[in-house]
Amino acid sequence: MKKKTSKLLGATLVLAISASVLAGCGKEVSNSGAAEVSAEDLSFPLEEKVTITGMISYPSGTESEPNNRTIFKRLEEETNVHVDWTAISSDQWGDKIQLNMSNKSTLTDFVFNAGFSNSDLIRYSDQGVIIPLEDYIDNNMPNLKAVFDKYPEYRAMCEDSEGHIWALPWIEQLGSNKTAIQTVGNNFTYINQKWLDFLGLETPTTVDEFEEVLKAFKDHASELQAEFGIEGDIIPMSCIMNDQDPSLLINGFGEGYGDNDIGQHIAVTDDKEVICTATTEGFKKGMQWLHQLYEEGLIDPECFTQDWSTYVAKGKSHRYGVCFTWDVANIDNLEDYVPLAALEADTKNVTPLNGSFTSGFDRGRCVVTSKCENPAFVCSWLDLMYDPFQSPQNNWGTYGEDDEFDIFELGENANGDKMLKHAPLGDASPVEVREAECVGGPLAILDEYYGVYVTCPDDAQYRLDWIKEYYTDDMHCQYVYPNVFMTAEDTEELTTIQTDLISYINASRSNFVMNGLTDAEWDEYLKQVNAYGLDKYLSIYQKYLDEFYK
């Protein structure tokens, strides 16, 4: 169970039914009794076993047969519903799911962990491959409807411009607004406190102090190696550019917007104006400063090309002075590192990640296909995933596993009702254990569930605590760009622009850090960004922001 993911926001868990499925060909699947089941007054378990079909992905390196996972075993026992899964490894999901969705013979009743984008949902709805679900939610999904009734913003976020809901969401509340666990994303900055203490250094608070600390790590590399038994070169700062990278460090330059949203490169000003963060003066100055660090040999030269496994391998060898990720326990360990608060340059600020104020949300997590003969029944089964006791297990893992580790112990809450209690993680990687046990899919975990149905995960709790302690007070922005569902026309136009624009911006970011940035090169960069349609790009975002706040 060796693999990384900050959260199961887009990863899907699945089983390989046959060699042809693993090859991406799929197989023709059929229902057994599902079409005849009435969804009226339905209760589980069914008197007779019924088979439905689903498509799912699993993290590579973990159990490939979903029905071998304890969660699905229990669900089958409790419902008498068997799922005939078509499984695809998550590292092959992107290509193979498109092939399977385009071939009616390989369609299943539902896609459990689709992770479909807005454009995917629009395309498949226009093609008639998926069906609208709003009526089934109202009539056959009491668990999900209860969530929507209490938090109508989530229903609104699921609806397209005509009020249709094409997919079942994934919702994970862990904090809200400026304390939400997603506000900083994968760019959380960690600094090696053990090295600071050994060298008698103070925690840096400005970009200049930070640079001096990195220089000290480099200049005293041999002493650090000898003191802590480190094999391999000391790396003052490492990252994965355009992924788990130093975006957070440059928030203090210029007006303080930084460039935290490396998927869209936008932010919202306090005047509710959508801007491109990668064209601000602060971005330019920040890139020039990062290049200076690179020129001084303070940034890992492999940061532009290394993959996650390489990044982790060097971290586990205790070679990093500073690194960036969701949780440093997945890179090295919690004992040696502490979060690094926002650094002051021209100002001091943290721009929260777009969409983070409503906490974790994936609009396109699960779809029901047009091949499904009994959508009401299938939706009734899928609604079980939204049960407050079931959702935490699907999201993180379960209890009573056959292996050496359980995510949960089964206990009781203050009222004597059953409650899932997170087991101590010890030295185990939270991500690795969860990927070995959980199944993902559509679910909802609300803040009010903690202490009633489930305990808050330790690693989530310390991250929430750290966000409040190190970052929330410096989040001076009033707004983040919300989750909105655009029309097919606007989605298509935005996607067309994004394809070239984001690729160019991200490639330029790496180039600026590696090779520097002159005024002439900056002017040429801005011309090219504008040529890719930046004005139209921002105007589409602005249109939906204005509508959102109406």
C-alpha positions, 0 to 999 in steps of 0.5 A: 500500500504504497502511494500518495494522494493528499485526499481522495478528491479525484482518485477512484477505487475499483476492481479488475473483473477480467484481463480485458477490463484491465486492458481497457476493453471492458466487457458487456455487463448485464443486470440480474433482477435489478430491473424488477425491484420496486423502489417504493417502500424499499428496505434493505436487506432485500429478500433475494439477492440482486445484481447491479453494475458499476465502474470504479477505479482503485489506487495502483498498488492496492487491492484491485477487486472492490468486492474484496474490500471489507466495506463492500463486503459489509454492504453486500451482507447488509443489503443483499445487493451484489455489485458487478464491478468494472475496475480500472487502475487510477493511473489509467483511469483518465484514458480508459473511462473515456473509452468505456463511456463512449461504448454502450456495451461497456457502460455500467449502471453507474460510475462510482468514482467518476471524478468528472469535470463540468465539461465531462458532465455536459458532454455526457449529458448532451450525448445522452450517456448519463441521466439527470438525478434531481427527481431521484434525489428527492424521491429515493435518496433521503440521506442526500436530500437531508444534506441538501435541505440543511445545506442548500448551497450544496444542491445549488452547486450541483445544479446546472443552469437549467436546474438539472443535477447530473452527478452525485457529489462528494462532500467533506466538511472539515472547517469552513471559510478561512479555517477550512482544511482545503484553504492552503491545498498542497502548498502547505510549507514545512520547515525542518525545526530540528535543523533550525535548533541544531544550527541555532536559527530562528524561524524566518518571518520575512523572505530575506530571513528565509533565504538566510536560513536556506543558506545556513542549511547549505553551508552547514550540510556536512555538519547536518549529515554527521549529526543526524546520520543523513545519507545523500546531499542536503537539500535546503528546499525541495518541491514539485513545481506546478504541483506541491510547490512554493506558491505560498512563499510568494504571497507577500510580493506586490499586492499579496495575491501570490499564485496559489491556484495553479490550476486556474491562476485566478483570485478574487479581489475585495471588489469582487473582481476576478484577476489572473494571479500569474500576471500581477507584479507580485507574481513577477517579483516572486518568480524573480526571487525564487530564481535567485534562490535557485541560482544560489543552489538553495532549491532542488534542481530536480524540482521541475522533473521529479515525480511523487515517488522520487520526492518522497524517497528523498524526504524519507531520507531526511534530506529536506530543510523545507518542503511543500505538501498536504501533510509532511507525514507523507514526505518525512515525519511530524516530529522534525517539521513545523509549518512555516507561516506566511513570509513578509515581503512587500506585505504579508498575506495568504490567498486561500484556495478557490472553492475552499470556503465551502470545504471539500466538494466534488460535483462530478463524483458519481453518475448514473448512466442511460443503460441503467434499467432501474435508476430509482433502485440504483439511486436508493442503493447509492443513497446508502453511501450518504448514511452518516455512519457509512460516509466516513468509512467510504472516505477513510477506511473501516474497522475489523479488517483482516490485515494488521491495521484498521483506520477505525475502532468501533466504539460509542459516543456520549449517548451510547450509540455506535461511533467510529473512532480513529485508531492511532496512526503510529508510523503508518502513512495516513494516505497509504492506509486509507487507500488500502481500505477506503472505497471513495465514491459519493458521500457526505461528511458534515462538521456536525458528524464529528463526536457523534458518528465519527471522530475527527482524524488526527491528521485532519485535526492537526492540519486544521489547528495549524491552519488556524494558528499559522495562516488564517489571521493572514488571510486578508482576502474576503472572497475566493472563487466559488464552485459554479456550474457553467453552461455548455457554451461557456464551459467549452469556450473556457476549456478551449482557452485553458488548454493552451493558457494554463499550459503556457503559464505553468511552463513559464513558471518553471522557466522563470524559476530556472532561468530568470525573468527580465523586464523584456521577457516579462513583457513578452510573456504578458503579450503571449498570455493575452494572445491566448485569450486572457481577457475572455477567460477572465470575463467568463469567470467574472460573469459567474461570480457576478451571478453567484453574488446576486 
